[in-house]
Amino acid sequence: MSDPLDRAIGALLGLAVGDALGMPTQLLSRAEVVARHGPLLAGFAPAEAEHPVAAGMGAGSVTDDTEQAVLLARLLVDGHGEVDPAVWARALADWEAAMAARGSADLLGPSTRRALAAVAAGVAPEEAGRTGDTNGAAMRIAPVGI
């Protein structure tokens, strides 16, 4: 049986590598991906200058998916396996503000943004994100599994 630490590192590295490989294709339709990159990506590629959210990102760059998973991982480590939902909401809002200040267009998705707005309006964090309709949880789940 492999070492649990090696498996955890592998899960996070797999998330980051997969994210970086897919970065230049995020938000594009299959037809747009094929037109720009062919039927298969040959490896890490930079985002095109006109990309809707990744313009200027170099080959091998990770996206908000990896950054938010690492943020969650840090909170899980700091909380000894538990994360206070209010702390998570605040961390996501702070992360987005820092990204926007750096000029990034690769920010929070619509479900997360709605949940954070609900929290800011007084809805309990445990309730605010229950009706999301995008993949925010999927991109952040690796640290929870670890």
N, C-alpha and C positions, 0 to 999 in steps of 0.2 A: 504494500500500500504506500502511496506517495505521501510525502510530508504535507500536512495541512497548510503550512505557510507557503510552500511552493505552489500548491493548488490555488490559494488565495491570490498570490501574485500573478499566476497565470490567468485567472479570471479577469483581473483588472487590466493586465496587459492585453488580453484578447479584446476586451471592450475598447481600449484605446486604439489598438491597431485597426480593428474593424471600423471604428469611427473615422480614423484618419483616411482609410481607404475610400470610405463613402463620402467624405467631406465634399468633394467637388460635384457630387450628384445630388446632395440634399435639396429637397423641395422641388426637384425636377421630375417631370413625368418620364415614364420609360422611353417614350418616343424622343424626348429631348436628350436623355442620357445617350441613347444610341446615336442620335445625330451628332452629338458633340464628342463622344468618346468611343463609339463603336459598340458592338454587342457585349464586350467584356473589357473591364478596366485592366490595363497591363500592369498596374502597380500604383504607387502613390503619385498623385498628380496635383498641380496647383489648381485652385479655382479660377475660372475665367474672369476677366475684368468686369463683365456684365452680370455676374452671378448675383441673384437676388439677396443673399445674406452672407455669402462667403467670399465676395470679391476681395482680392488682395491676400487671401490666405495661401500660404505656401504649401507645397507638396509635403505630406506627412503631418499637417496640422490637425489637431483634434478640435472638436466643436464643443458647443454647450453641453452636449450629452456627456462627454468625459469629464468636463470641468464640474458639472453638477454632481456626477457620481463621486468624484473625489471629494467634493465639499461634503456630501452626505457621509462618506467614509470617515472623514475627519471628525464629524459630529458624533458618529457612532463610537469611534475610539475614545473621544473625550467623554462621552456619556456612558462608557463601559457597556456598550451594546444597546443603549436606549437613546432616543432622541426626543426631546420635548418638542411637540408640534409648533409651539410658538417660536422656539429658537430656530427651527427649520424654516419657518415662514420668514423670519427676520433675515436669516442667512441668505435665502434666495433673493429677497428684495435688495439686500446689500450687494450681492454678487451682480445682479442686473445693473444696479446703479454704477458699479465700478466698470462693468463692461461698456455701458453706454458712454461713460466718461472717456474711455479709451477709443471711442468711435466705432465700436462693434455693432453690426446689425444682426448678429447671431445671438439673440436674446431669448427670454422665456417664451414658451409657447402659449397659445390662447387659453388652455385649461388652467395652467399654472397662474397666468396673469389674472384670470377671473377669480381664482381661489385667493390669491394675495389681495386683490381688491376687496373681496368679501371679508377677509381677516381685518383689513384696515377699517372696514365699516362696522366691525364689532362682532362678526360671526366667529364662533369658536373654530380654531384651526382644524380640529378633528372633524368638523362638519363642512368646512369651506370647499374642500376638494373632492367631495364624494360624487359629484356629477360631471367629472371631467370626461371629455370625449376625444382626447388626443393621447399620445404615447409617452407622456412624461414619466409615468411610473416604470415603464419598460426600460427606458434608458438609464434609470437610476437604480435598478434592482440588484445589480451584482454586489454592491457592498452589503446589502441587507442579507443576501444569501450567504455571504462569507461570515 
